[in-house]
Amino acid sequence: MKLVKYLFWILLLIFSLIFLVELNELNHVEGDPMTIKIPYLVDEGFESGINVWLVLILTLTVGVLVGFFIGMFQLISHKRETMGLRSKVRRLQVELDSLRNQAIDDDLVLSDNAEDLNE
């Protein structure tokens, strides 16, 4: 099943790259590829803008990285919670075992409820 999943993702990546190449070829203005100007990058030396396909790749990459880090933090928090619960179960198991092994006192008074009701 993992092989099919990996094959699917590789095919999706190949089709995405083909789509981006076709997008770049179709979007030419007066012979130059279409560009996008990003507000904070214009001051950093990108006055003419950035190619559309490059902006798409950067946006998807940032989205994947953000999703990866969110998933990683959730996984770490779940692992920490699981370890805490395991240690709590271990402490309770030790306490339960010690209560099971405790000797029963001989001075317990057992009474029969049926005799108490007849009196």
C-alpha positions in Angstrom: 0.0 0.0 0.0 2.9 2.4 0.7 4.3 1.8 -2.7 0.9 2.8 -4.3 0.8 5.9 -2.1 4.4 6.9 -3.1 3.6 6.3 -6.7 0.5 8.5 -6.4 2.5 11.4 -4.9 5.3 11.1 -7.5 2.7 11.2 -10.3 1.0 14.2 -8.7 4.3 16.0 -8.5 5.1 15.2 -12.2 1.7 16.5 -13.3 2.1 19.6 -11.1 5.4 20.3 -12.8 3.9 19.8 -16.2 1.1 22.1 -15.3 3.5 24.8 -14.1 5.6 24.6 -17.3 2.4 24.9 -19.4 1.2 27.8 -17.3 4.5 29.6 -17.8 4.4 29.0 -21.6 0.8 30.3 -21.9 1.2 33.4 -19.8 3.5 35.6 -21.8 3.0 39.4 -22.1 4.8 40.8 -25.2 7.2 37.9 -25.2 8.1 38.1 -21.5 6.8 35.7 -18.9 4.1 37.1 -16.7 5.3 38.3 -13.3 3.8 39.0 -9.9 4.9 41.8 -7.7 4.9 40.9 -4.0 4.6 43.9 -1.7 7.6 43.4 0.7 9.9 41.9 -1.9 9.7 44.9 -4.3 12.0 46.8 -2.0 14.4 43.9 -1.8 15.5 43.9 -5.5 12.5 42.3 -7.2 11.2 45.5 -8.8 10.3 43.7 -12.0 8.4 41.0 -10.1 8.6 37.2 -9.8 7.5 34.7 -12.3 4.0 33.2 -11.7 5.2 29.6 -11.6 7.9 30.5 -9.1 5.3 32.2 -6.8 3.0 29.1 -7.0 5.9 26.8 -6.1 7.0 29.0 -3.2 3.4 29.3 -1.9 2.8 25.5 -2.0 6.2 24.9 -0.4 5.4 27.3 2.5 2.0 25.7 2.9 3.6 22.2 3.1 6.2 23.3 5.6 3.6 25.0 7.8 1.4 21.9 7.7 4.4 19.7 8.5 5.4 21.8 11.6 1.8 21.9 12.9 1.6 18.1 12.5 4.9 17.7 14.2 3.9 19.8 17.2 0.7 17.9 17.5 2.5 14.6 17.4 5.0 15.7 20.1 2.2 16.9 22.4 0.3 13.6 21.9 3.5 11.6 22.6 4.1 13.6 25.8 0.5 13.1 26.9 0.8 9.4 26.2 4.0 9.1 28.3 2.4 11.0 31.2 -0.6 8.6 31.1 1.6 5.6 31.0 3.6 6.7 34.0 0.3 7.4 35.9 -1.0 3.9 35.0 2.3 2.4 36.1 2.0 4.2 39.5 -1.6 3.1 39.9 -0.6 -0.5 39.0 2.1 -0.5 41.7 -0.4 0.9 44.2 -3.0 -1.7 43.3 -0.5 -4.6 43.5 0.6 -3.4 47.0 -3.1 -3.3 48.1 -3.7 -6.8 46.8 -0.7 -8.1 48.6 -1.6 -6.5 51.9 -2.5 -9.0 54.7 -6.1 -9.2 55.8 -6.4 -8.3 59.5 -7.8 -11.1 61.7 -9.7 -8.8 63.9 -12.4 -8.1 61.3 -15.9 -8.6 62.6 -18.2 -10.2 60.0 -21.9 -10.1 60.6 -24.8 -11.7 58.9 -27.4 -9.2 57.8 -30.2 -11.9 57.9 -29.7 -12.5 61.7 -29.6 -8.8 62.4 -33.0 -8.3 60.7 -34.7 -11.2 62.6 -33.8 -9.8 66.0 
